[in-house]
Amino acid sequence: MSINLSKGQKVDLTKGNPSLKNIMAGLGWDVNAFDSGADFDLDAAAFMLGSNGKCPTEKEFIFYGNLSHASESVKHMGDNLTGEGEGDDEQIEIDLSKVPSNIERIAITVTIYDAEKRRQNFGQVSNAYIRLVDEATGTEIIRYDLGEDFSIETAVVVGELYKNNGEWKFNAIGSGFQGGLAALCGHYGIEVA
């Protein structure tokens, strides 16, 4: 049975389920009924972080321009340009058994592509969620609905998988940023051209 999380809540993933290895993080959203003149292109990404909270190199930034980490521990399943349709809009697969030992956290984020130019922000997005699914069983383990807490933000850190005493946990963060993907990259120590 899926656990519905609220902001700031943390939950064990592997402690009560030691066989959990392959997780699919599904992200979904709807766009509110008004028209901003352009499609909303929301992009999921994963930042693989070391003990200092930064990506060791830009190769640990997994997004539509770098779909897979060399370790094959984190794979982005491809870019959805409009968010049309039911269910997950974008998915990231995580193999906990392959995560390199220098990676302690995996931050899952969503940004709005070209938000400034298109005058879009998360205040215009509704029903945004992340869900974690045990791929071995197809069971949804966790669901976190982001709620309507955002107005002018163009990037959101949805949540983090993190290692604590050898066990993996999930933290529902729901923290908004202005400045889109560039701001997130800066936050996680990646130079943006």
Salt bridges, closest charged atoms under 4 A:
ASP12 OD1 - LYS169 NZ 3.46
GLU60 OE2 - HIS69 NE2 3.05
GLU72 OE1 - LYS98 NZ 3.75
ASP88 OD1 - ARG131 NE 2.84
GLU90 OE1 - HIS76 NE2 3.17
ASP114 OD2 - LYS117 NZ 3.33
GLU140 OE1 - ARG131 NH1 3.06
GLU140 OE1 - ARG143 NH1 3.87
ASP145 OD1 - ARG143 NE 3.47
GLU160 OE2 - ARG105 NH1 2.83
